[in-house]
Amino acid sequence: MRNEMPAIGAEARRRRGAVVLRALAKRYANFAAVDGIDLELAAGEFVTLLGPSGSGKTTTLMMVAGFTPPSEGDILLEGRSVAALAPERRNIGVVFQNYALFPHMSVEQNVGFPLRMRNQPSRTIAEKVAGALRLVRLEGLGGRMPKQLSGGQQQRVAFARALVFDPDLLLMDEPLGALDKNLREQMQFELKRLHAELGVTILYVTHDQEEALTMSDRIALMNGGRIVQLGTAEDLYERPNSRFVAEFIGESNVIEGRLEDGAGFVAVGGARFPAPCQKAGDPTLMVVRPEKFSLAPPGTPGIPGVVAGLVYVGDFTRYLVDVEGGLRLIVKVQNRRTADRARDGERVALRLDPADARLLNA
């Protein structure tokens, strides 16, 4: 049985849905919720707005949807400004965290609602609803009421309703936030499958960094109403452009100090680290991800330290290692053999490839 939507194929969809946000802002009397952001989404791209609460990501999404008017800037969909259009005239699908299903309507009626609002013929509605339910793997459940469905099934109904009218763009605001961890991970795979099959452009909002890293083509990390870094998951994780990005995305050792000619990076307190640049200059921070360190026996080349604590986490062990000057570092080591694990209080040497360190200005 075919899974794709009957009205339009994936290749045709991939040629639709290019989005441009130009100097987009939402200002209130005392603050700017969104402070003049620029962002472009290619047709068929999956872009996530990631950030802490209050960073402006949901406000941005609501402006694109048409539910919140912008104070400044423009929103272009397929090269056409939609900033002044009502939500129903933008051909945009929206999925919310709370599903927003009509409790008095069946699954079929919920999915078909956007088509009825567009005065589609009954036969067309029936065909498109059946195709949408096949797409989200809910065949045979069209007659059920929302209360008869699990949380994951209700979310699939919300996906089907947002896709049934062939939107140019799909907006998702924390759509998996109400699900438990296992179900959330399953639905992440389902969303990636839907995106691969349909090729629809997706603008996704979440505060869950793991969700953003695993699902997105690109991530726009927001803070204070602005995009502070835009790039792939690898860009943000391996090459953060600021302390905020380094500390928000995953775990990081952010080490304060200075570059010294021929001595590498010297931390406040005196510990010396190999650095990708050996010439003294402006950078005063070094960022090292915990898994970039490795442990070696004391007396071997490396940064001398003492294990101050450890936690076994299954596939890896997380160590706290104290080095010169009272600096405490986080080290993650893959578990291969139990005998290889260091003990609490044991002296060790930390090894670091200079290419795995990132230098930043404070």
N, C-alpha and C positions, 0 to 999 in steps of 0.2 A: 504493500500500500504506500502511495506517495505521501511524503510528509510536508512538501512545500505548499505554500499558499497558492491556490488555484489562479488568483488574479494576476500575479506578477512573479517572475522568476528571480533567482538570486542575482544573476548577472545584470539584469535591468535595475534592480535595487541598488547595486553597487555604483551605478552611475548617478544615483540620486542622493540628496541629503547633505550636500556640502553646507557647512555653517560657518559664518564669520561673526564674531563679536568685536565691535569697534568702540574702544573707550567707554565701555558699558559701566554705568554707575547707578547706584541707588543710595541717595542721601536723605537722611532725616535731620531733624533740627540740631541734634547734638553729636551725630556721628555719621560716618559713611559705612553702610553695611557692605557695599561693593564700591571700590574706589578706582574706577576707570580701568577695567581690564580689557586686554586684547587677546583673542583666542580664535584659532581657525581649526575646524574639523574637516578632514577630507571625507568625501562620500564613502560610506561603508566603514568608517573608522569607529573604534570603541575608545572613547576618552573619558577618564574619570576625574571628577573634582574631588580632591581629598584634602582634609584639613581638620583642625580641632573645631569644637563647637564655637559658633560665632565668627567663623572665618569668612563667611559670605557665600559658601558653596550652594546652599539651598536657595538663598535669595537670587543668585545667578540663575539657577534652574527655573525658578518661578517667573523670572523676567522672560526667559526664552519661551516658556510655556504660554505666557500671556496673562498669567494670574496676578503679576505684580508689574506695574508700569515703571519703566526706567526713568531716572531723573535726567540722565544724559546718555549719549551714545546711540548705537544702532545695532540691530540684529538682522543679519542677512541670511536667508535660506534660499539656496540655489541662486544667489546673486540678487535676490529681491528682498527689499526691506519689509519685515513683518512686524516691526516694533509698534506700529499703530493698529495692527489688526487684532480683532477679538480672538480668543483662544480657539474657537471652533472653526475659524477661517485659516488657521495655520497648517493644517494637516499634520499635526504632531500628536503622537501617542504618549501617554503619561502613565507611569506605574508608581504608586505610593507604597510606603511601608505598611499602612493599615489596610491594604487591598482595595478598600472603598467599594466593595460589592454591594449590590442592592439585595437586602435580605429577603424581600418578598418576591424576587425573580429567580427563576431556575438558572442553571448554568448556561443553557442555550440562550435564554432571554438576556442574561447579563452580557454575554459575548456579543450578541446581536444588537445591543442597545445603540452603539455608535452608527450602525448601518440604518437602523430605523430612524434615527435623528437626521440622517442624510436622505431619507425617503427612498431607500433602495427597494426594488421589487422583492416580494416575499421569497420567490424562488432563488434570487441572487443571495438574499440573506441566508437562507438555509444552506446553500452551497458553501458560502464563505465561512459560516459558523462551523460547519462540519470540517472544513479544511483547517481552520484555526485550532479546533479541538484535537485533530490528528497531529498537528504540529507540536502541541504541548503534551501529547500522549494522554489525553483524557477522553478517548473514544468510549462511548457507552455511558458516560456520566452526565450527558446533557440535560437529563430530566431531574437531576438532583438539585436540592436547595443548598445554598452556601453553608448552612449550619450542619449539613450532612457530610461535609468534606473536611479533610485534615488541613492544617495550616499550609503545608506544601502544595496541596491540591488547589486551595483557594488562591495561592499566589500564581499558580499556573493559569487559573481562570483570568486573573488580572492581566497576565502576559497576553493571553489570547485576545482579550478585549482590546488591548492597546495595539495589537497587530492586525486585527481583522479588517480594518479599512485601508490597509496598505499605506501607513504613514511615511512621510519623507524622513522623519526623525523620531527616535524613541528616547524619551526622557525617563530616568529612573531615580527616585529619591529614596535612598536607604531601603530598597525593596526586599532585602533579606534580613533586615534588622530584627524582625519579630520572631525569627525562626531559631531553633536550638542549633548548636554547633554542627552536629552531624548532618541535619537537614539543610543547614545553610551551605555546607560544603557540597552536598548533592546538587542543590539548586545553582551553585556557581558553575558546575559542569553543564547543567541544562542551559543556562544563559549563554555560555560559550558555544554550545552546540547550536542554539537558535541563531546566534550572531553569525556563525560560520555558514549555516544553511541559507539564511535570508540575506545576509550582507547589508542589513539595515544600519544606518548611522545611529550610534548610541552615545548619549551624554549621561553619565552615571554619577551619582553623588553617594559618598560614603565617608565615614570617619575611620573605617577599618582598613588599616594599611595593608594587611595580608590580602584582603579581598581586592584592593586596588592593584597590588603587585602581581597577583596571579591572573587577573582577568583583562587588564587594559592593554591597548596598543600604546597609549601614552597616558601620562598622569599629569594633571595640573595641580600642584600642591599650593593651597591657599592659606594665607594668614593675614589677619587684619584687613580683610576686604581686597587683598591683592594676590596675584599669582606670583609666588616667590621662586618657583622653579617649575619648568615644563619639560618633560622628556619621557623616555621609556622607563620601565621599572629599573633596568640596569643603570641608566643614567642617574636616577635619584639615589639608588642604593650605593653604587660604586663611586659616583662622582658628585656628592652633595656640594652645593655652591655656598652653603652657609651653615653656621652652627645649628640654627633652627631645623634645617632639613636633615642634617646628620643625626640630630637627637630625636626627631619625630619619626623618621623612617628607620625601623629596626633599632637594635642596640648599637651604641657606639662608645668608644673611649675617646673623649675629647680632652686633649692634653694641652695645657697652656705652657708656653715657653718661647723659645726664639731659635732661629737658625744661626749657627756659628760656622765660619769657614773651616772646613776640614773636620769638624766635630759632629756634623749632622744636626739633629734637633735636640736641644738641651731643654728639658722640662724645668719648670719652676721647682726647686728642690734639688736639681742636679742630675737626675736620671737622663741618660743619653740614648737617643733612638736613631737608627739609620733613617735617612730621609731621601726622597726622590730628587731633591735639589740640595747641593752641598754649599751653595753660595749664600752668604748672609744677605737677608733682605727683609721684606715687610711681614711675611706670614708669622703669626704669633699663636696659631693653633694647629695641632696635628690631630687628624681623625683616623682612628684605626678600628675597624670592625672586629669584634671579639674572636671570630673564627680565623682572622688573618694571623694571629699569634699562634705559635706552637711551643710546646714545652720540651725542654732538653735537660739532661742532668746538670747539676751545678759544676762549675769549673769549665764547662764548654763555652764556645763563643756565644754571646747573647747578652741580654740585659738581666743582671742578677736580681732575684726576687725570692719571696717566701709565700707559700700557699697559705692564705688567711681564711679560707673556707671553700667548700665545694658542694655542689648539688648534682646528683645523678638524675638525668632527664631522659633516660632511655637510650636514644641514639647518640647523645653527646653528654659530656659532663661540663658543667659550668663552674669555673674556678674564679675566685677572687685572689689576686696576687699583689702583694705589697712590694713596691720597688723603692729605690733610694728617694729620700725626701718626703716620705709619707704618702706617696702617690699610690692609689689602689686601682688596679686594672681588672677588667672583665676579660676572661679568656674562655673560649669554647673549643673543646677538643672532641673530635669524633671518637666514639667508643669502638675499639676494635678488639682488644683483649683486656680483661679485668686487671691482669698483672701490670699493664702499662699505665694504669692511672696513678697520678701523684697522690700523696697523702697530705692531710691537714698538717701544717707546720713544716712541711718539707721544703728544703731549699731547691730552687729550680733556676734555669736560665730561659728567658723568653727570646724566641727567634722571630724575626720580622723581615720579610722581603721589603726593601724600600719602595718598590713599585706598588705595594699594597697599602701604603700610607697616603693620606690626602692632606695637603697643606692649605690652610685658609687664613684670611685676615680676620681678626676678631670682629 
